[in-house]
Amino acid sequence: MKEIKNVVICGLGAIGTIYAAKISETKDVNLKILADKERINKYTQNPTLFNGKELDFVFVTPQDNTIQADLIILATKNSGLESALLQIKNFVAPDTIILSLLNGIKSEEEISNVYGQDKVLYSYYIGHTSTRTGRNIAHDGVYNTVFGEKNNLKKSDKVLTVANFFDKTGIPYSIPEDMQYSMWWKFLVNVGYNQASALLRASYGDFQRSKKVNDIAIKLMQEAVLIAQAEGVKNTEKLIPEVLEVIKTMLPETKTSMLQDIEAKRKTEVEIFAGYLSELGKKHNIPTPYNDICCEIISAMDEKNSLSVI
């Protein structure tokens, strides 16, 4: 089984930094952060601070052709995925493994369309919310990397290779038997709580304390469950109860990433949550009224925020 030694991370936001910080501490791993020249200048002039510590990374541009990656981790926003797929081209070798930590349930398909399914594992990040202020990122270290093939009753060599790497680096992970179910479970978290938090300006504590606030998230998720059933996901009756149990464990004072985007006047990812769910609803002839209006309202908030920073 091949050992992962050359790692490229594309995307140095909050989640990308969590992984980059952990991997950079590991001996015998050659970590590179992929970015264009403009971003590299920005990062070097204003270095990332992670939990108060300045991080010193080695950067490469998309034009570099001296490295072939054993593992590529994509941690951009979904709006940056198309660009990222072009940027990683020179680093993809025949046996490169690609992990996407992007939100939503579409990125693996889009990566596979470019580089082939044989290079891609399904994956997502779940954990306590990080707080980002400029290049200052704070996180308490509570997170998990969920990854695998679509079915993991028997773990593939590719899955075991990444598991061994995570063991070496100390990155927490789990490999569910039914990855499709697990991906939809995370999607429900985003559809329900990210979106409801943005609409209501609600922290996790607000959802924990207020039944009416929490009911908005549940109504958004109920529509997603109907779509999941139509998409062939198994055991969908367990989705919402399992999400609710996790929300109880979140730190009350913390906020979702979408609410942080709204407050910082950054563009949200509503298109890949409510927007994509509405598309699937039309495909299956299933009404999604809560997500439809959610998409309209948050998209309007995005436009208002973009105009106010010009």
Buried (B, 14 or more C-beta within 10 A) or exposed (E): EEEBEBBBBBBBBBBBBBBBBBBBEBEEBBBBBBBBEEBBEBBEEEEBBBBEEEBEBEBBEBEEEEBBBBBBBBBBBBEBBEEBBEBBEBBBBEEBBBBBBBBBBBBBEBBBEBBEEEBBBBBBBBBBBBBBEEBEBBBEEEBEBBBBBEEBEEBEEBBEBBBBBBEBBEBEBEBBEBBBBBBBBBBBBBBBBBBBBBBBEBBBBBBBEEEEBBEBBBBBBBBBBBBBBBBEBEEBEEBBEBBBEEBEEBEEEBBBBBBBBBEEBBBBBBBBBBBBBBEBBEEEEBEBEBBBEBBBBBBEBBEEBEEEEE
